[in-house]
Amino acid sequence: MNNKSMNNVNHLLLLLLFFVVTVVSQGHAPFSIVKEKVTHLHFFYQERLTGDNPTAVLAAKPKDTRVDPSNLLPFGAAYVLEAPLTEGQDPNSKVVGKAQGLGVSADQDTTIVVFMVDYGFTSGEFSGSSFSVMSRNPLLETDRELAIVGGRGKFRMARGFATLHTNYMNITSGFFTVEYHVVLFHYE
Ligand SMILES: *[C@@H]1O[C@H](CO)[C@@H](O)[C@H](O)[C@H]1NC(C)=O
């Protein structure tokens, strides 16, 4: 690089620095952009696939005669979900929120669902806030992890992860209880 272009680079760097300082010093953001918080959440997801109010319903399935009719999750099936989140493992324990969204069967070979789900809370410190999951969810693995990509309310700009452990599973009744440990980085 010659002297002139070095000078140009220096100018550019100075301008950039000025811009960064200006943005950081303006206190007009609707949330604190500098104070990141870390929140841990613990709750249980209660799945009930049978009965009068199933927590997941088949909304679309592939139009393909090769699909085995006994397979509830053929490649291409889409389920709409609304499931209670409880404080304890007991399905009758206090409801603290609900999971709402879509689970799509998106693997040609095994049972892997991709979750696009909003986890909203209705009690406690985070009542009215929710975080958003967009992640693969291999349902049949006892332990798995979901990616958290955003949030609302107190969970604005959230990102993080949830580790899942299936505590109870009855394939016949379609009753499942899944324990969630969540780590969230957010700004409110
Ligand atoms: C699983 O669910 C079926 C159908 O509701 C029930 O008959 C059976 O006792 C349950 N199994 C266990 C281990 O709870």
The ligand as an SDF file (V2000), in Angstrom:
LIG
                    3D

 14 14  0  0  0  0  0  0  0  0999 V2000
  -49.6850  -46.3970   29.0820 C   0  0  0  0  0  0  0  0  0  0  0  0
  -50.9140  -45.9540   28.5970 O   0  0  0  0  0  0  0  0  0  0  0  0
  -51.8770  -47.0020   28.4400 C   0  0  0  0  0  0  0  0  0  0  0  0
  -53.0980  -46.4020   27.7280 C   0  0  0  0  0  0  0  0  0  0  0  0
  -53.6000  -45.2780   28.4420 O   0  0  0  0  0  0  0  0  0  0  0  0
  -52.1850  -47.5910   29.7810 C   0  0  0  0  0  0  0  0  0  0  0  0
  -53.1170  -48.6540   29.6300 O   0  0  0  0  0  0  0  0  0  0  0  0
  -50.8790  -48.1060   30.4150 C   0  0  0  0  0  0  0  0  0  0  0  0
  -51.1510  -48.5640   31.7300 O   0  0  0  0  0  0  0  0  0  0  0  0
  -49.8380  -47.0160   30.4580 C   0  0  0  0  0  0  0  0  0  0  0  0
  -48.5660  -47.5850   30.8840 N   0  0  0  0  0  0  0  0  0  0  0  0
  -47.9080  -47.1310   31.9470 C   0  0  0  0  0  0  0  0  0  0  0  0
  -46.5990  -47.8070   32.2330 C   0  0  0  0  0  0  0  0  0  0  0  0
  -48.3010  -46.2160   32.6370 O   0  0  0  0  0  0  0  0  0  0  0  0
  1  2  1  0
  1 10  1  0
  2  3  1  0
  3  4  1  0
  3  6  1  0
  4  5  1  0
  6  7  1  0
  6  8  1  0
  8  9  1  0
  8 10  1  0
 10 11  1  0
 11 12  1  0
 12 13  1  0
 12 14  2  0
M  END
$$$$
